């Protein structure tokens, strides 16, 4: 493949003109500094996605784009099923519907700050007690198991019903569902297309956080950028929030594994020439494409049910320590998905399959999927930071539709490998440094902490700034962590 | 002989040995090393595994995926591997123990084997196998 040339088309948009087998251009949203962080391998992954059949408009990369497997992380691509468009397991990733859920606590920092200062920074302070209790009661880390055992029939019901199933089982309230994408359930899930191995991997994992970059944070709103939208989302400076970042656990990983293998062996029979084996894809309208779609939607439901169960666990912890707390949903949005959505292509509305691999949906004001309360503000876009840095709440814009099929960034994005991070930092040192900044970190693994060191990631504020300046989403609020339970 | 190589988001593993079977064994040790020090895993329980594939590269993927499956469902770690490859079929015995949080201090959970930078190569009787693990 020839070396791609990057052309700056506006301050925050870069273009790779199609060359070789590329069917559409590559488009990267980034500022001058972030574009330099996007390495050649990531750029060649953007170009590879542009070679897939039925791709519409462009192969997009968000400002947090970095090297993935097959698709870049931070990659967005739309495929037209009526034009031979494909579905790609690698375009969704192994952690199907990994995402962020944020909720209000009804508490303001003033509610606890005095108590906290009285006992300084210790485990006997209310915030220390909360950190201990969350760490004890939320199953996290390698090999952890949940308290809910599901038999095969119950598991199938969960895979078909997502968060709606979880609420029916007593985890949370019906009101919660209004603030989840698609009201808490991916329709068209087909549990029969999920292997028995995938189901076996999930049996003991409901209500677990997982490991790696997954976390649960108690956060404080430190800045408001768009007061009207913030008010609409129910956010005030000083408010305490809780965010959960996790996905579909072992079930999703196994669905990814199972279908990648099948797609890799069938792609050639559909005349799909794969620039990279990991991009294994088949037409959306093929038997295997439909099977994967059904299984992947079951994976989305697993992630939604999992985050719903975790919400219930968090509510129980708060009820013990802060009985006045009211944990109500802000929003739940996934960033590893493929979804059928209606989009405007050259003035015509078309049903397209949008892959977002490490990218967040960013529907603008008026979108049909939004709960009535958010209709005039746009969809909350939840951007997770790293354990020492800030997280952001953004709102989808109308402009995002024409820019990148209503998509935005999903997080900071790694800038350094885990191997290098583990060599460079000590977990215990990170805990100490964050403690000095009054951030409590809880983790079972010091090496895991070193691998997740804040400096192993890009600057999340720069990523968010570029996202906002490019018009993909609007900045609403900035959050700082007080407690972080690492998976 | 095995090593981890850098990947921006995940972890690359590479193993080199005189035979393909030995390279597969070393790649499995590299997989465990993503989670914990393989030397601290005691060979208390033995699990038998079999898998096959269309080519040697996919055989490496399926072999490591079958270990990930045993790790996840059995909540186990494995430190000793005996691999026999005939044609495109792996028959293996793997030894390990239940995860002990305090002793193993597991760093991260391998989710799956990707096809990224996947290769199985033989040069002058020396086999080198590599792939990237999603964590």
HADDOCK unambig.tbl for C-alpha pairs under 7 A between the chains (distance, minus, plus):
assign (segid A and resid 67 and name CA) (segid B and resid 8 and name CA) 5.94 0.50 0.50
assign (segid A and resid 67 and name CA) (segid B and resid 9 and name CA) 6.71 0.50 0.50
assign (segid A and resid 68 and name CA) (segid B and resid 9 and name CA) 6.52 0.50 0.50
assign (segid A and resid 69 and name CA) (segid B and resid 114 and name CA) 6.66 0.50 0.50
assign (segid A and resid 69 and name CA) (segid B and resid 116 and name CA) 5.21 0.50 0.50
assign (segid A and resid 70 and name CA) (segid B and resid 116 and name CA) 6.73 0.50 0.50
assign (segid A and resid 94 and name CA) (segid B and resid 112 and name CA) 6.93 0.50 0.50
assign (segid A and resid 142 and name CA) (segid B and resid 106 and name CA) 6.12 0.50 0.50
assign (segid A and resid 142 and name CA) (segid B and resid 108 and name CA) 6.09 0.50 0.50
assign (segid A and resid 142 and name CA) (segid B and resid 109 and name CA) 5.42 0.50 0.50
assign (segid A and resid 143 and name CA) (segid B and resid 75 and name CA) 5.27 0.50 0.50
assign (segid A and resid 143 and name CA) (segid B and resid 99 and name CA) 6.81 0.50 0.50
assign (segid A and resid 200 and name CA) (segid B and resid 73 and name CA) 6.99 0.50 0.50
assign (segid A and resid 201 and name CA) (segid B and resid 72 and name CA) 6.45 0.50 0.50
assign (segid A and resid 201 and name CA) (segid B and resid 73 and name CA) 5.42 0.50 0.50
assign (segid A and resid 211 and name CA) (segid B and resid 108 and name CA) 5.50 0.50 0.50
assign (segid A and resid 211 and name CA) (segid B and resid 109 and name CA) 5.97 0.50 0.50
assign (segid A and resid 212 and name CA) (segid B and resid 108 and name CA) 5.22 0.50 0.50
assign (segid A and resid 212 and name CA) (segid B and resid 109 and name CA) 6.85 0.50 0.50
assign (segid A and resid 212 and name CA) (segid B and resid 135 and name CA) 6.34 0.50 0.50
assign (segid A and resid 253 and name CA) (segid B and resid 111 and name CA) 5.62 0.50 0.50
assign (segid A and resid 253 and name CA) (segid B and resid 112 and name CA) 6.17 0.50 0.50
assign (segid A and resid 257 and name CA) (segid B and resid 112 and name CA) 6.49 0.50 0.50
assign (segid A and resid 277 and name CA) (segid B and resid 115 and name CA) 6.03 0.50 0.50
assign (segid A and resid 278 and name CA) (segid B and resid 114 and name CA) 6.73 0.50 0.50
assign (segid A and resid 278 and name CA) (segid B and resid 115 and name CA) 4.83 0.50 0.50
assign (segid A and resid 278 and name CA) (segid B and resid 116 and name CA) 5.94 0.50 0.50
assign (segid A and resid 414 and name CA) (segid B and resid 8 and name CA) 6.27 0.50 0.50
assign (segid A and resid 414 and name CA) (segid B and resid 9 and name CA) 6.04 0.50 0.50
assign (segid A and resid 415 and name CA) (segid B and resid 8 and name CA) 6.34 0.50 0.50
assign (segid A and resid 416 and name CA) (segid B and resid 8 and name CA) 5.61 0.50 0.50
assign (segid A and resid 417 and name CA) (segid B and resid 6 and name CA) 5.48 0.50 0.50
assign (segid A and resid 417 and name CA) (segid B and resid 7 and name CA) 5.38 0.50 0.50
assign (segid A and resid 417 and name CA) (segid B and resid 8 and name CA) 4.45 0.50 0.50
assign (segid A and resid 417 and name CA) (segid B and resid 9 and name CA) 6.05 0.50 0.50
assign (segid A and resid 417 and name CA) (segid B and resid 10 and name CA) 6.90 0.50 0.50
assign (segid A and resid 418 and name CA) (segid B and resid 10 and name CA) 6.85 0.50 0.50
assign (segid A and resid 418 and name CA) (segid B and resid 11 and name CA) 6.79 0.50 0.50
assign (segid A and resid 419 and name CA) (segid B and resid 6 and name CA) 6.02 0.50 0.50
assign (segid A and resid 444 and name CA) (segid B and resid 105 and name CA) 6.85 0.50 0.50
assign (segid A and resid 445 and name CA) (segid B and resid 105 and name CA) 5.43 0.50 0.50
assign (segid A and resid 445 and name CA) (segid B and resid 106 and name CA) 6.13 0.50 0.50
assign (segid A and resid 445 and name CA) (segid B and resid 107 and name CA) 5.36 0.50 0.50
assign (segid A and resid 447 and name CA) (segid B and resid 107 and name CA) 5.43 0.50 0.50
assign (segid A and resid 448 and name CA) (segid B and resid 107 and name CA) 4.24 0.50 0.50
assign (segid A and resid 448 and name CA) (segid B and resid 108 and name CA) 6.07 0.50 0.50
